[in-house]
Amino acid sequence: PGKIYAFQVRARTAVGYGPYSGKMYFQTLMGGEHSEMVQDRLPLIVGSALGGLAFLVIAAIAILAIIFK
């Protein structure tokens, strides 16, 4: 917990490897921070799930309307 990591990525194609990207730094969470982050993102998760569900319901209604029309 609390460690800092540096990442670099590069693409691999049929002709070989590309150049490395710039370094990106990430820090892992401390012990109690995880639960706080989940609570902060909970509205986003719930909203996304409800939006996806609404899309599926509307798509199902549209498909049933096309089939039975």
C-alpha positions in Angstrom: 0.0 0.0 0.0 1.1 3.5 -0.8 3.7 2.5 -3.4 4.4 4.6 -6.5 4.8 2.8 -9.9 5.9 4.2 -13.2 4.5 2.7 -16.5 5.5 3.0 -20.1 3.6 1.4 -23.0 4.4 0.8 -26.6 2.5 -0.6 -29.5 3.4 -3.9 -31.3 2.4 -4.2 -34.9 3.2 -6.5 -37.8 6.3 -4.4 -38.6 7.6 -4.5 -35.0 7.5 -2.4 -31.9 6.8 1.3 -31.7 8.4 3.8 -29.4 7.7 3.9 -25.7 5.2 6.4 -24.3 6.1 8.9 -21.7 6.2 7.7 -18.1 2.9 7.6 -16.2 3.0 7.4 -12.4 0.4 5.8 -10.3 0.2 5.4 -6.5 -1.5 2.5 -4.8 -4.1 3.2 -2.1 -3.4 3.1 1.6 -5.5 0.7 3.7 -8.7 2.7 4.3 -8.7 4.8 1.1 -10.4 2.0 -0.9 -13.7 2.2 0.9 -13.8 6.0 0.6 -13.2 5.8 -3.2 -15.9 3.3 -3.7 -18.4 5.5 -1.8 -17.4 8.5 -3.9 -18.0 6.6 -7.1 -21.2 4.8 -6.1 -23.5 7.4 -7.7 -21.6 7.0 -11.0 -21.8 3.2 -10.8 -25.5 3.2 -10.0 -26.3 5.8 -12.7 -24.4 3.9 -15.3 -26.1 0.6 -14.4 -29.6 2.2 -14.6 -28.7 3.9 -17.9 -27.6 0.6 -19.3 -30.8 -1.1 -18.1 -33.0 1.6 -19.5 -31.2 1.2 -22.9 -31.8 -2.6 -22.9 -35.5 -2.1 -22.0 -36.0 0.4 -24.8 -34.2 -1.8 -27.2 -36.3 -4.8 -26.2 -39.5 -2.9 -26.6 -38.4 -1.6 -30.1 -37.5 -5.1 -31.2 -40.8 -6.6 -30.0 -42.7 -3.7 -31.7 -40.9 -4.5 -35.0 -41.5 -8.3 -34.7 -45.2 -8.1 -33.8 -46.0 -5.2 -36.2 
